[in-house]
Amino acid sequence: MIRKLLIGTSMDVAEAATWVTADELATAATFSPKRCAEYLSWRALVRREIGIDAQFAYNEVGAPIITNYPLYISVSHCSERIAVVMSDRRCAVDIEPLGRDFSRVASRCMSEDEQNLSDDPLLPAALWCAKEVLYKYAGEVELDLLRDLHIEQVDLRNGRNMVGRIKNGEPIKLSVSLDDGFVVVYIL
């Protein structure tokens, strides 16, 4: 049983080359430098963990999958940081810099009740990441961050966890982690 959160920094082509295929290098060469680093870095991170032979594809909603291992994965990247979760069951992850200003998106994705769940300054970043994680976890397209994805409980001081719901489904526990100026929210 594997259930892991992996966090790393973006790699350049030379760093990632040992862990990626020639086809992946060729594909990455068509991307912008930032997108190239993201694309290669998460693949290298996963292969360092489970083996060089891991093969990747994307499912019908555009999420990455491992085609030759019985594992689920989820990937997130921002500001030269990569987060990956791997598990024997559905999982999801999001990472964001703590310094990002979430006030512009708050009204589109965070209800007033959610914004009042805590006075912790980490709350806006954690809520944004939690909504992204629930969206990925649902594996559906066209979910509305306000209408369909809900955060009901927040503990950012003691256990660093949250409880959310997709539509009117069962409660889902989300874990919150801080890593060198970044907030990471994940379901494992």
C-alpha positions in Angstrom: 0.0 0.0 0.0 1.5 3.3 -1.1 0.1 6.6 0.1 2.6 9.4 -0.3 2.9 13.1 -0.7 6.0 14.2 -2.7 7.1 17.8 -2.8 10.0 18.9 -5.0 11.3 21.9 -6.9 11.1 22.3 -10.7 14.0 20.6 -12.5 15.7 21.8 -15.7 16.0 19.4 -18.6 19.4 18.1 -17.5 18.2 17.3 -14.0 15.1 15.5 -15.3 16.7 13.7 -18.2 17.7 10.6 -16.3 14.1 10.0 -15.3 12.1 10.9 -18.4 11.8 9.2 -21.8 13.1 10.5 -25.2 9.5 11.1 -26.3 8.8 13.1 -23.1 11.9 15.2 -23.8 10.8 15.8 -27.3 7.3 16.8 -26.2 8.7 19.1 -23.5 10.9 20.8 -26.0 7.7 22.3 -27.6 6.6 23.9 -24.4 7.6 27.2 -22.8 10.5 26.9 -20.3 8.2 27.0 -17.3 5.8 24.4 -18.7 8.7 22.2 -19.8 10.1 22.2 -16.3 6.6 21.4 -14.8 6.0 18.6 -17.3 9.4 16.9 -16.8 9.6 17.5 -13.0 6.5 15.7 -11.9 7.4 12.7 -14.1 10.9 12.6 -12.7 9.5 12.9 -9.1 7.2 9.9 -9.6 9.7 7.8 -11.3 12.3 8.4 -8.6 9.7 7.0 -6.2 8.3 4.0 -8.0 10.6 3.2 -10.9 11.9 4.3 -14.2 9.4 2.2 -16.1 6.3 4.1 -15.0 4.2 5.1 -18.0 1.9 8.1 -18.0 -1.2 9.2 -19.9 -4.2 11.4 -19.2 -7.8 10.4 -18.5 -11.0 11.7 -20.0 -11.0 14.8 -17.8 -7.3 15.6 -18.4 -5.9 14.2 -15.1 -2.6 12.3 -15.2 -2.7 8.6 -14.7 0.0 5.8 -14.4 -0.9 3.2 -17.0 1.3 0.3 -15.8 1.1 0.5 -12.0 -2.0 0.1 -9.8 -1.7 3.6 -8.4 -3.6 6.8 -8.6 -1.7 10.1 -8.8 -2.5 13.8 -8.7 -0.2 16.6 -9.6 0.1 20.3 -8.9 2.7 22.9 -9.7 3.3 26.6 -9.0 6.2 28.9 -8.7 8.8 26.3 -9.4 7.4 23.9 -6.8 5.8 20.5 -7.6 3.5 18.4 -5.4 2.4 14.9 -6.2 0.3 12.5 -4.3 0.3 8.7 -5.0 -2.1 6.2 -3.5 -3.8 2.9 -4.0 -7.1 4.9 -4.0 -8.3 8.1 -5.5 -6.3 11.1 -4.3 -5.7 14.8 -5.1 -3.3 17.6 -4.3 -2.9 21.4 -4.8 0.1 23.6 -3.9 0.2 27.4 -3.8 2.6 30.0 -2.5 1.6 31.6 0.8 2.3 35.0 -0.6 -0.3 34.8 -3.3 -3.2 37.3 -3.0 -6.4 35.3 -3.0 -8.7 38.3 -2.4 -9.5 38.6 -6.2 -10.8 35.0 -6.4 -12.4 34.8 -2.9 -15.9 35.8 -4.1 -15.9 33.3 -6.9 -14.9 30.3 -4.9 -15.3 30.9 -1.2 -18.7 31.4 0.5 -19.1 33.8 3.3 -19.5 30.9 5.7 -16.3 29.4 4.5 -14.4 32.7 4.9 -15.6 32.8 8.5 -14.4 29.3 9.4 -11.2 30.6 10.9 -9.3 33.9 11.5 -6.0 32.2 10.6 -4.1 34.1 7.9 -3.5 30.8 6.2 -7.3 30.4 5.5 -7.6 32.0 2.1 -4.7 29.9 0.6 -6.0 26.8 2.3 -9.6 27.3 1.1 -8.4 27.9 -2.5 -6.2 24.8 -2.4 -9.0 22.7 -0.8 -11.5 23.7 -3.5 -8.9 22.7 -6.2 -8.3 19.4 -4.4 -12.1 18.6 -4.2 -12.4 19.5 -7.9 -9.6 17.1 -8.9 -10.9 14.4 -6.5 -14.4 14.6 -8.0 -13.0 13.8 -11.4 -15.9 15.7 -13.1 -15.9 18.6 -15.4 -17.9 21.8 -15.0 -18.2 21.7 -11.2 -18.8 25.1 -9.7 -16.3 26.0 -6.9 -19.0 27.8 -4.9 -22.1 25.8 -5.6 -20.7 22.2 -5.8 -17.6 22.2 -3.5 -17.9 23.0 0.2 -15.5 23.3 3.1 -17.4 22.7 6.4 -14.7 22.5 9.0 -11.2 23.9 9.3 -8.4 23.3 11.8 -5.3 25.1 10.7 -3.5 25.2 14.1 -3.7 21.8 15.7 -4.3 18.9 13.3 -4.0 21.0 10.1 -7.0 19.4 8.4 -10.2 20.4 6.8 -13.5 18.6 6.0 -15.2 19.2 2.7 -18.0 17.9 0.5 -18.6 17.5 -3.2 -22.2 18.5 -3.9 -24.2 16.7 -1.1 -21.9 13.7 -0.9 -20.1 12.2 2.1 -17.7 14.3 4.2 -14.1 14.2 2.9 -11.0 14.8 5.0 -8.3 17.0 3.6 -4.9 17.4 5.0 -3.0 20.7 5.1 0.8 21.0 5.1 3.2 23.9 5.0 6.4 23.6 3.0 8.9 26.4 2.8 6.5 29.2 2.0 3.9 27.0 0.3 0.6 25.6 1.4 -0.2 22.1 0.3 -3.7 20.6 0.6 -4.2 16.9 -0.3 -6.4 13.9 0.0 -4.7 10.6 0.4 
